Amino acid sequence: MLQLYKSKQNQIMKNKGLKITGIILALLIGGFVLFTLSIDGMVKSGIEESGSELMQTVVKVDAVSISLFSGNGSITGFTVQNPDGFGDEPALYIQEASLKLDIWSLFSDQIIINEVIVKSPKLSFEQKGFGANLKTLNDNMDLSSKGSSETTLIIDYLLIEDGRVEVITDLEKERTTEVSLSQFTLTDIGRDGNNTVKQSVRQVLEPLLQKAMKEAIKSGVTEQIENKINDLLNN
């Protein structure tokens, strides 16, 4: 009887131990999920806040997903709205960008992104009156990228491919055309100095906007329109 009693007690203790272990595992998993979601939310908010302040227009991101194990992630639905005075269509839309980052750098004063791949971005170059939307966004970055920040950003490698530029102009008569944006890469962004997040983002967006504007100029519009657009961009 004593042996049977001890056996039952041992079984009860074992069951309690399994329940406690299960509860601990559930708490750990739940905590990990919440932590992961907080990282995704933190990055999403950072992109939207810094981007909107830098471009002086609304910047939105649909979702951010980052793996805490591998550092691989994706950004979907990145949208830069047109500045005031231009159309309702976004000036820049990226359906998805993949990235690989040093996950622990998110908790330091220097964020390190090892690689960013952007496929099929769509830009809209809109000339209206004496202004052009991408030129306005480019000028906005000149005005807002100054200033200090404790957090710096490094992007080791960036690839942009299969881009498209929609060209909308009201010179002579309103017309729309679309041109391809040739592939280009950027490396060691922010490695030369202590770039703030804004400065590194500007080093990405500025050449992208400028390249889009150059492609817009070569889009097959008449020479008169081409000269007018060149005048707009050089002022």
Secondary structure as UniProt FT lines:
FT   HELIX           2..55
FT   STRAND          59..60
FT   STRAND          63..66
FT   TURN            68..70
FT   STRAND          72..80
FT   TURN            84..85
FT   STRAND          92..101
FT   HELIX           103..107
FT   STRAND          110..119
FT   STRAND          122..128
FT   TURN            129..130
FT   STRAND          131..132
FT   HELIX           133..144
FT   STRAND          152..161
FT   STRAND          163..169
FT   STRAND          175..181
FT   STRAND          184..189
FT   TURN            190..194
FT   HELIX           197..217
FT   HELIX           223..234
//
